[in-house]
């Protein structure tokens, strides 16, 4: 049975939660609840208790259990803030944790859904919209609001969404949590480096951000993930196996050791060339530097053509200054099931950025997307993989 943590914040729409809980109970969902101090003005704890089999938690409970905000996140499959006020959205968007609800959101390793309800002018306020965009760009989802008559007597966009629609969206997200349950996934990320001497090397501008976001999202979808990464400035995502490497040969050796992979997503920007002779000592500046380069190992091609090591579903990445035809050629040449195309130009400065514009190329289809955060690119890629499995 799926577990939901419902956070009720201080909006007049809090009374709607009784109907939402009843509908979820009919779907045999296990619900726990946090009731904020402000929410108590609009809904009685006794009314919620009649509907819930589990406990209702308040700020008083955290005084008795300092780790409650951790355990509530870990013990549930999804977190739903309903209703979500402008204040609660602003707290989370700006990293504030001053009560049980906000601390739980900050400590969460689960998908978070926001169901906003507020005055139309509050919803459209530029600061609130900035906070909403920040959360959406971070991969969090919003259900509503919708246009209608507001409790304050005004009319506009800010009304809490229909209860049945809210419940259906929650149930849909719960299904997605197990979308890739127990699937064995391998992600390669970041650049590789090829040494010239003990202090100098050849590499590229890859930050690893897109690969790390894909690995992180795969975990949220229930997958068993191994992330093999070249040198980056990123912290490894939680709840996966992380392997750090430097060179292309090191990455290939680590990839070869992982067998029976369901999904392989090779985002790593493997250096195309390597130095033929690595100097054992640092080359002095007053000497003429001549580097003999030769072609490096093509890990994606090697894996794609291997009968033993090829994942059941193989995804490659093509960062190109040329046309999408280069990605289509790579798809065929490297025997991939899917190729993610990055057009590298002045409009899509992907390296080091939190944003990306991708196209997904398969044998029968090209799907182009608008520019979005790498978190949301990761979600699009994973959903596309699932649809093609």
N, C-alpha and C positions, 0 to 999 in steps of 0.2 A: 504494500500500500504506500502510495506517494505521500510525502510529508510537506506541508506548507507552513511557513511562518508568516502570519498575517500581522502587519504593523498598522495600527489604527492611530492616525494623528489628529490634531485638533481642528477639524473642519466640520461645519454644520452637516456635511454629507456623511458623517460618521455613522449616522443612524441607518444608512443603506447597508452597512456591513452585516446586519442581522439577516437580511434577505440573501446576500452573497454567501454567507456561511451556510445557510439552509440549503442553497442550491449545490454547494460543494459537498455537503454531507450526503446528499442524494447520489453523488458520484463516488462515495466511499473514499474520500480523501481525508487523511489525518491532519488536523489543523491545530497548531499552537498559536498563541496570540500575545503580542505586546500592545499594551494600552498606554499611550503617553498621558502625561499629566493634563495637557490641554484637551485631549480627547474625552476625558471624564466629564467635561462640561456638556457634552453632546450625546453621550451614550452611557448607560448604566452598566457597571461591571456585572451586576446580577443578571441582566438581560442576556449578556454575552455568555455568561457561565452556563445558562440553561441550554445553550446550543452546542457548547464545546465539551468533548470528552477529556481534552487535555487542559493544562493550566493556562491561566491568564497571568502574564508577567507585567510588573510595573517597576518603576525606578527603585522602589523599596526593596525589591527582590535582589537587585544588583548590589545593594549595600551589604546583604548577607552572603552573596556569592560573587566575588570580584571577577570571576572568569565566566559569568553567565553569558555575556555578550559573545564570547567565543563559542561556547557549547551550543547556544541557540542557532548559530549559523551552521555549525558542523552537523547538528542533528537533523537538519531539515534539507529537503531537496531544492526548494526554491523559496525566495522571499518576496512577498507582495506588500508594498506600502499602499494601503487603500483606506481612506483617501490620502493623497499626498498633497500637502499644503505648500505654498511658496516658501515658507520658512523651512520645512523639512527638506525640500529640494535644495535650497540654498546651503543648508548645513552640510549635506552630503557632497554637493558639488565643490565646496570649498574646504572639505576635510575637517569639519567640526564634529567633535564627539563629546557632548555634554549631558547625555542621558542614555538610558538603556537602548532606546531605538536607534539613535545616531551612532552609538558605539558598535552596535550589532551590524549596521550597514557597513561601517568602515572595516570591520573585522571579517566581513563575509568573503567566502570563497565560492559563493553560489550565484546563480543568475538572479537579478533583481528586477522586478517589474514595478513601475509607478503608475498609480491610477489617480491623476490630478483632479482636484475640485477646488475652484476658487472663483472670485469675481473676475469678470472678463478683462477689466483693466489691469488687474494683478497678473493674469495669465499673459497678457500682451506686453507687460512692462519689459523694457529692454534688458534690464538686469536679470529678471526671471527667465526670459528667453535665452539669454547667454548661459545661464545655469543649466537650462533644459538641453541646450545644444551640447554643452560640455559633457553631460551625462550620456546623451545619445551617441556622441562621438566616442565615448569610452565603452560602448557596446551595451549599455542598459536600455531597456525598452519602456515605452509609455503606452498605456491603453487609454485613449481619449486625450483631452476632454471633448465634449460635443457642444454644439450650439443649442441654446434653449432658454427657458425662463429660469432665472437664478433665484435662490432663496432670499437674496437681498432685495428682490423686487425688480432688478434690471434684467435685460435680455442680452445674450451674447455668448461667446465661446468661453467655456469655463465650467459648464455643467458636467457632473460625473457621468461616465458612460452608462449605458444600459446594463443592468445586472447580469442578464444572460450572456451578453457579449463579453463582459469582463470574465465571467466564469469560463466561457468557451476558450478565450485567449489564454487563461491560466492553464487550463487542461491541455491545450495545444503545446504550450511551452514545457509542460511536464513530460509530454510525449517526446519532445526533442531532447530532453535531458538524457534519455536512454537511446537516442538515435544511433549512436555508435558503441553501445554497451559491449564491453569485452573485445572490441576490435583492436587488433595489434597494429599500432601506427608508428611509423618512423618519419621524423622530420629532420632534414639537414638545413642549417641556417648559417648566416654570416659569411664573411670572406674566408678564404684560406690564404696563408702567407708562404712564400717560397724564399728561403734565405739566400743572400748574396755573400755575406760574411757574418760573423757572430752578432753584428748589430744592425745590419741593413737587410731589407727584404723587398720583394715584389708582392703587391697585393692590389686591392681595388677598394672602392668606396662603400661597399655594402655595410650597413649598420646591423643587420640581423633582425631588425624590428618586425618585418613581415613574417618571417619564419617563427619567431618567438610568439607572435600573436596567434598564428595558426596552431602551434603546439598548445598554447594556453586554452584556446577555444575547443580543441579536440578533447582535452581533459574535461571541460564542462559538458561535453556531449557524451561522456561516459567511456571514452576510449582509454586503452592502455598505451601510453605514449613514451617513446624514447626520442630525445632531442640531441642530435649531434651537432655541435656548433664550433665554428672557428672563433678567433678572438673578437670579442665585442665589449662594449661598455654596459651591457645589460645584465640584470639579475635573472637567473633562470626562473621560469614560472614554477609554481608549486605543484606537487602531486604528479611528477613525472620523473623518468630516469634521465639524468643529464650527463652527457659525455663531452668533455672539452678537448679539442684538437687544434693543431696549427696548420699543417700542410695538407695538400690534396691526398697524398699517399696515406697519411694518418687517417684521414676521414674515410677513405676507401677501405682500409683495413678494419675499421670499426663497423662500417656498414656491412661488410661481408660476414661479420660474426653474428649478425642478427638474422635469424631464420624465420620462415613462415609469417611474413608480414602481410597483413590484409591491405593496408593503405600506406604507400610511400609517397611523401611530398618533399621533393628535392628543391628547396628554395635557395640553397647555398650558392653563393657566387664563387665558384671554384676558379682559381687563377688559371687562365688558359695556357700560360707559359711558365717555365721554371728555369732556373740557372743550371747550366750543365756542370759547372765546377764551383762548389762552395768553398770560398777561402777560409782557411782555419783561423786566420788572424785578421783583424780589421784592416781594410785597405786604406792606406794613407791618402789624404787629399792631394798631395803633391805628385801622386802617380796617375798615369792615364788609366781610366777605368774602361775596360772592354768586357761586356757581358755576352756570353754565348747562350742564347735562349733556345729552348726546344719545346715542342708541344707537351703539355702536361696530360695526365690521365683524365679522360672524360668519364667521370663517375656515373652520370646518368645513363650514358650510352652503354657502359659496361653492364650496369644493373638491368637496363631495359632489354638487353640481348641475352641475358643469362637465364637459362631454363631453371636453375636451382634457386637463384637469389632474387629473381624478379618478384616484387609484390603483386598481389592479385589485382590491385589497381594502382597505377603508377602516374604520378603528376610531376611534370617538370616546369621550370620557369624560364622565360626568355626575355631578358632585358635587352631591348634593341633600339638603336637609333633609326633602323630601317623599318620597312612595312611589316604588317602582320603575316605576310607570306613567309617571312623568316621563321616565325613561330610554327606555322603549319608544316614547314619543311622539317623542323626539329621534331615535331610530334611524330612524323613518319620515320625519320632517320634514327631516332632514339627509341622507337617502339613504345611510346607512352600512350596512355589512355586519355590524358588531358594535358594541355599546355596552358600556362598562365602567361599572358603577354603583357609586358610593361613597355610602353612607348616612351623612350627617354628623350625628352626635349625640354624646351624652356617652360612649357606649361605643366610638365609632370617631372619635377625635380625630386625623384623618388628617394635618392640616397640620403639617409639620415632624417628624412621627413616622417611625420606621423600620418601623412596622407599618401594615397596612391590611386592611380587610375588604371584599372586592369581590363583585359578582355580574356574570356575563357574560350579556348579553342579545343574542340574535339573533332573526330573524324567527320561527323555529320552536322556540326553546328559551330557558329561563332556567336558568343554572347558578349556584348559590350556593356560596360557599366560606367556611370558617371564617377567623378572623383569623390572619394570618401576616405574615412580614416582606415588605417590598416587593420584595426579591430574589425570593422564592418566588412572590409575586403575578405578577411579570414572567414567570417561567417558566410559570406556569399560562396566562397570557394568550397567550404565544407558542405554546405547545402547542395551545391552542384555535384560534388562527389557522391553524396548519398543518393541523389536522384539518378545517377548513372551507374550505381553499383548493380 
